[in-house]
Amino acid sequence: MCEFCTQHGEGKKWYLVMSNYSRELYAQRGREEFMEGFLAHAENYVYKKTAKLGSIPKIPLVNRFIRRMAIRQQKAEHWGQVVPIEDVEQIVDMQDSIVRLPCVCRNLTTGREARYCFGIGADPTGGMGKYPDYSHSLEKLEKEEAKKLLRSFDKQGMVHTIWTFKAPYIGGICNCDQDCMAYRSQVKNMLPLMFRAEYVGVVDWELCKGCKNCLKQCQFGAIRYSNSMKKATIEMKECYGCGVCRATCEPGAITMKSRNDFAGLPW
């Protein structure tokens, strides 16, 4: 299991522990103020951090030390984890209130408003509901409505992720693709911002019909195709365990297995 499961999960998946969404936790350590500041100035958050890393002298020991400190700070402040659809639906079922809000990342990277982010937890607005300029964009969702949207995002190949605001408090569900700053930072190895899922994908070659639909879904380039065998396979070390490849696999040839069952896989 990922290190947050050990630290914050009571021996379980940490994002399925109700106390990590609680009002008591939200009220501690200035989380409300942190969330307000983050949402108001999110455009500077990742950019500033990655810019600092880019300016580090090309001295291996110095680079590794500063990078390690940056990751430690990130885990304490704003960190994510990939979560497959069945687990993200469990998270939705745990919430009293869910809001849909504009995605800050897409606004910055594409200049367009896209509504792929959900606020959850004790205050799903992140303290922004009190501000008229922002609160008009908040859309309250019923649980089944939120799950229906998440399943549609799954079919579109969007990677579901959950995010902390001063760990271990979880305040958001995002649905990521190449337009997301966190995704770009992660896959370009600028600054890791999230754990991979607790799972990896596995292809059953007896069921695989070689349609290649899963290749189009994978945001991480983890799926390979054998022309001679007319079969797909998943490179486990590259797999993030998001499971969106399953959404277009008509024969149901892809299943998710626990990452713990396979030695040496990265988190």
Backbone hydrogen bonds, N-H to C=O, Kabsch-Sander energy under -0.5 kcal/mol:
donor,donor_aa,acceptor,acceptor_aa,energy
5,C,2,C,-1.1
6,T,2,C,-1.1
7,Q,3,E,-2.3
8,H,4,F,-3.5
9,G,5,C,-1.2
11,G,5,C,-1.0
12,K,9,G,-2.5
16,L,13,K,-2.1
17,V,14,W,-1.2
18,M,16,L,-0.6
20,N,17,V,-1.8
21,Y,18,M,-2.1
22,S,19,S,-1.0
26,Y,22,S,-2.1
27,A,23,R,-1.8
28,Q,25,L,-1.5
31,R,28,Q,-1.6
32,E,26,Y,-0.6
34,F,30,G,-2.1
35,M,31,R,-2.9
36,E,32,E,-2.4
37,G,33,E,-2.5
38,F,34,F,-2.6
39,L,35,M,-2.6
40,A,36,E,-2.0
41,H,37,G,-1.6
44,N,41,H,-1.7
45,Y,41,H,-0.7
45,Y,42,A,-0.7
46,V,42,A,-0.8
48,K,44,N,-2.3
49,K,45,Y,-1.3
50,T,46,V,-2.9
51,A,47,Y,-2.3
52,K,48,K,-2.1
53,L,49,K,-2.0
54,G,50,T,-2.1
55,S,51,A,-1.0
55,S,52,K,-0.6
56,I,53,L,-1.3
59,I,57,P,-2.9
63,N,59,I,-3.2
64,R,60,P,-2.7
65,F,61,L,-2.1
66,I,62,V,-2.5
67,R,63,N,-2.3
68,R,64,R,-2.3
69,M,65,F,-2.1
70,A,66,I,-2.3
71,I,67,R,-2.3
72,R,68,R,-2.1
73,Q,69,M,-2.2
74,Q,70,A,-2.3
75,K,71,I,-2.5
76,A,72,R,-1.4
77,E,73,Q,-1.6
78,H,74,Q,-1.3
80,G,193,L,-2.1
81,Q,162,I,-1.6
82,V,195,F,-2.0
83,V,160,H,-2.7
87,D,84,P,-0.7
88,V,84,P,-2.3
89,E,85,I,-2.0
90,Q,86,E,-1.0
91,I,87,D,-2.0
92,V,88,V,-2.1
93,D,89,E,-2.0
94,M,90,Q,-0.9
94,M,91,I,-0.8
95,Q,92,V,-1.6
98,I,141,L,-0.6
99,V,119,G,-2.1
100,R,139,E,-2.9
101,L,117,C,-2.5
103,C,114,A,-3.4
104,V,102,P,-0.6
107,N,103,C,-1.7
108,L,104,V,-1.8
109,T,105,C,-2.9
110,T,106,R,-2.5
111,G,106,R,-0.9
111,G,107,N,-0.7
112,R,106,R,-0.9
116,Y,114,A,-0.8
117,C,101,L,-1.2
118,F,173,I,-3.1
119,G,99,V,-3.0
120,I,171,G,-1.8
122,A,21,Y,-0.5
126,G,123,D,-2.4
128,M,125,T,-1.7
130,K,127,G,-0.5
131,Y,128,M,-1.7
134,Y,131,Y,-1.4
135,S,131,Y,-3.4
136,H,132,P,-1.2
137,S,134,Y,-2.0
138,L,135,S,-1.4
139,E,100,R,-2.4
140,K,138,L,-0.5
141,L,98,I,-2.8
146,A,142,E,-2.5
147,K,143,K,-2.4
148,K,144,E,-2.1
149,L,145,E,-2.0
150,L,146,A,-2.3
151,R,147,K,-2.3
152,S,148,K,-1.7
153,F,149,L,-2.4
154,D,150,L,-2.1
155,K,151,R,-1.7
156,Q,152,S,-1.2
157,G,154,D,-1.4
158,M,153,F,-2.4
159,V,176,C,-2.8
160,H,158,M,-0.5
161,T,174,C,-2.7
162,I,81,Q,-2.2
163,W,172,G,-2.1
164,T,79,W,-2.8
165,F,169,Y,-2.2
166,K,77,E,-4.5
167,A,76,A,-0.8
169,Y,166,K,-1.6
170,I,20,N,-2.7
171,G,163,W,-2.2
171,G,169,Y,-0.5
172,G,163,W,-1.1
173,I,118,F,-2.5
174,C,161,T,-2.9
176,C,159,V,-3.2
180,C,177,D,-2.2
184,R,180,C,-2.4
185,S,181,M,-2.7
186,Q,182,A,-2.3
187,V,183,Y,-2.8
188,K,184,R,-1.8
189,N,186,Q,-1.2
190,M,185,S,-1.9
191,L,185,S,-0.9
195,F,80,G,-2.5
196,R,267,W,-2.2
197,A,240,Y,-2.8
200,V,257,K,-2.3
202,V,255,T,-2.5
204,D,253,A,-3.1
205,W,203,V,-0.8
207,L,204,D,-1.1
208,C,204,D,-2.0
215,L,212,K,-0.6
216,K,212,K,-1.0
217,Q,213,N,-1.0
218,C,214,C,-1.6
221,G,218,C,-0.5
224,R,233,T,-3.1
226,S,231,K,-3.1
227,N,225,Y,-0.7
230,K,226,S,-2.0
231,K,226,S,-1.2
233,T,224,R,-2.4
235,E,222,A,-3.3
235,E,233,T,-0.5
236,M,234,I,-0.9
238,E,235,E,-1.5
239,C,235,E,-1.1
246,R,243,G,-1.5
247,A,244,V,-1.1
248,T,245,C,-0.8
249,C,246,R,-1.3
250,E,248,T,-1.2
252,G,249,C,-1.3
255,T,202,V,-2.3
257,K,200,V,-3.0
259,R,198,E,-2.8
261,D,258,S,-1.6
262,F,259,R,-1.6
265,L,262,F,-0.9
